[in-house]
Amino acid sequence: MKIELKRLKHRPNEGAEFFFEEAGRDEFLADMEGRFLSPIKVEFRVDKTGEILAGYGRIRTVLELSCSRCLEKISLPLDVQLFLNMIESCYQNDFSPDEDFVFFEDDEVDLWPYVEAAIFLNIPLVALCKPDCRGLCPVCGINRNTDECHCEQKEIDPRWEKLKKLKG
């Protein structure tokens, strides 16, 4: 997913659009037991503003993840925005390390690491099949969304014991 910037470097106040469609790396989601259900589609525009190239665009894909409560597979569509400020490496000393710039050489920027980071940052910490997912029974393990569980749960976390005494 490399973009060629040579033409833009020499033409002030111009822009260029880039379109990519590539398969996602399932190993990227392996720790979450997830996978890509559709290719990653990237629409990206770069505008030259002085020495800085301002890039912005959209990333779209669909992931398969497991619900955090009931462990059922869910489909999660993602539509993520991506913003990058790019500048040639020869200007690197003119900027503070705290500033958010992508420095490039050879008139080329590889978007792939930034696309993956944007996707990863937009995956919810707690993916749910539905907002009111009832999860699994902690005693028998049955999915309480599809079946009724008749397990008695007498064991109370000792940290909540005082609250039970207040109620009853």
C-alpha positions as CSV (number, residue, x, y, z in Angstrom):
1,M,0.0,0.0,0.0
2,K,2.6,2.5,-1.1
3,I,1.8,5.9,-2.4
4,E,4.1,7.7,-4.8
5,L,4.6,11.4,-3.9
6,K,7.1,12.5,-6.5
7,R,4.6,14.3,-8.7
8,L,3.1,16.2,-5.7
9,K,6.5,17.3,-4.3
10,H,7.1,19.6,-7.3
11,R,3.6,21.0,-7.7
12,P,2.4,23.3,-4.9
13,N,-1.2,23.4,-4.0
14,E,-2.1,20.2,-5.8
15,G,-3.5,16.9,-4.7
16,A,-3.8,13.3,-5.6
17,E,-6.2,10.5,-4.8
18,F,-5.2,6.9,-4.1
19,F,-7.4,3.8,-3.9
20,F,-6.3,0.4,-2.5
21,E,-8.1,-2.9,-1.8
22,E,-6.0,-5.6,-0.1
23,A,-6.7,-8.6,2.0
24,G,-6.1,-8.0,5.7
25,R,-3.6,-10.1,7.6
26,D,-5.6,-12.5,9.9
27,E,-2.5,-13.0,12.1
28,F,-3.0,-9.3,13.0
29,L,-6.2,-10.3,14.8
30,A,-5.1,-13.8,16.0
31,D,-4.8,-12.7,19.7
32,M,-8.5,-11.7,19.6
33,E,-9.4,-14.9,17.7
34,G,-10.7,-12.8,14.9
35,R,-10.2,-12.5,11.1
36,F,-11.0,-10.3,8.2
37,L,-14.3,-11.0,6.5
38,S,-13.7,-8.6,3.6
39,P,-10.7,-6.9,2.0
40,I,-9.4,-3.6,3.5
41,K,-10.5,-0.8,1.2
42,V,-8.6,2.5,1.5
43,E,-9.5,5.8,-0.2
44,F,-6.8,8.3,0.5
45,R,-6.2,11.9,-0.7
46,V,-2.9,13.8,-0.3
47,D,-2.7,17.6,-0.7
48,K,0.5,19.6,-0.8
49,T,0.5,22.5,1.5
50,G,4.0,24.0,1.4
51,E,6.6,21.4,2.4
52,I,4.0,19.3,4.3
53,L,1.8,16.8,2.5
54,A,-1.6,16.5,4.3
55,G,-3.2,13.1,3.8
56,Y,-6.7,12.1,4.8
57,G,-9.0,9.3,3.9
58,R,-11.2,6.4,4.9
59,I,-10.6,2.7,5.7
60,R,-13.4,0.2,5.4
61,T,-13.4,-3.5,6.2
62,V,-15.5,-6.1,8.1
63,L,-14.0,-8.1,10.9
64,E,-15.2,-11.3,12.6
65,L,-14.7,-11.3,16.3
66,S,-16.0,-13.2,19.3
67,C,-18.6,-11.6,21.6
68,S,-16.9,-10.8,24.9
69,R,-19.8,-12.2,26.9
70,C,-21.2,-15.2,25.1
71,L,-18.3,-16.0,22.7
72,E,-20.5,-16.2,19.6
73,K,-19.0,-15.0,16.4
74,I,-20.0,-11.5,15.3
75,S,-19.5,-9.4,12.2
76,L,-18.1,-6.0,12.9
77,P,-18.1,-3.4,10.0
78,L,-15.4,-0.7,10.4
79,D,-15.4,2.7,8.7
80,V,-12.3,4.5,10.0
81,Q,-10.8,7.9,9.1
82,L,-7.1,8.2,8.7
83,F,-5.1,11.5,8.8
84,L,-1.4,11.7,8.2
85,N,1.0,14.7,7.9
86,M,3.9,13.7,5.7
87,I,7.2,15.4,5.1
88,E,10.5,14.5,3.6
89,S,13.1,13.1,5.9
90,C,15.6,15.9,5.1
91,Y,13.3,18.2,7.2
92,Q,13.2,15.9,10.2
93,N,15.5,18.1,12.4
94,D,13.1,21.1,11.9
95,F,10.4,19.3,13.9
96,S,10.0,18.2,17.4
97,P,9.7,14.4,18.1
98,D,6.4,15.3,19.8
99,E,4.9,16.5,16.5
100,D,2.9,13.9,14.6
101,F,4.6,13.6,11.2
102,V,5.4,10.7,8.9
103,F,8.9,11.3,7.5
104,F,9.5,9.7,4.1
105,E,12.4,9.1,1.7
106,D,12.5,8.2,-2.0
107,D,9.2,10.0,-2.7
108,E,7.2,7.1,-1.3
109,V,5.1,6.4,1.8
110,D,3.9,3.0,2.9
111,L,0.4,3.4,4.3
112,W,0.1,-0.2,5.5
113,P,1.4,0.3,9.1
114,Y,-0.9,3.3,9.6
115,V,-3.9,1.5,8.1
116,E,-3.4,-1.4,10.5
117,A,-2.9,0.9,13.4
118,A,-6.1,2.8,12.6
119,I,-8.1,-0.5,12.3
120,F,-6.6,-1.8,15.6
121,L,-7.4,1.4,17.5
122,N,-11.0,1.2,16.4
123,I,-11.7,-2.4,17.5
124,P,-13.9,-2.1,20.6
125,L,-12.3,-3.4,23.8
126,V,-15.5,-5.3,24.6
127,A,-17.1,-6.5,21.4
128,L,-20.7,-7.6,21.9
129,C,-23.1,-9.5,19.7
130,K,-25.9,-7.1,21.0
131,P,-25.9,-4.5,23.8
132,D,-28.0,-6.6,26.1
133,C,-26.1,-9.8,25.6
134,R,-26.6,-12.0,28.7
135,G,-23.4,-14.0,28.3
136,L,-22.6,-17.4,29.5
137,C,-23.7,-18.9,32.8
138,P,-20.7,-19.0,35.1
139,V,-21.9,-22.3,36.6
140,C,-22.9,-24.5,33.7
141,G,-21.5,-22.4,30.7
142,I,-24.8,-22.3,28.8
143,N,-25.4,-19.4,26.5
144,R,-28.1,-17.4,28.3
145,N,-29.1,-15.6,25.1
146,T,-30.4,-18.9,23.6
147,D,-31.3,-21.1,26.5
148,E,-32.6,-20.7,30.0
149,C,-30.3,-21.6,32.8
150,H,-31.7,-22.9,36.2
151,C,-28.4,-22.9,38.1
152,E,-28.4,-21.5,41.6
153,Q,-25.8,-18.9,42.2
154,K,-25.5,-18.7,46.0
155,E,-21.8,-17.8,46.0
156,I,-21.4,-14.1,46.5
157,D,-18.2,-12.2,46.0
158,P,-17.1,-11.3,49.6
159,R,-16.6,-7.7,48.5
160,W,-20.4,-7.3,47.9
161,E,-21.4,-9.1,51.1
162,K,-22.0,-5.9,53.0
163,L,-24.4,-4.6,50.3
164,K,-26.5,-7.8,50.7
165,K,-26.9,-7.1,54.4
166,L,-28.1,-3.6,53.7
167,K,-30.7,-4.8,51.3
168,G,-32.1,-7.7,53.4
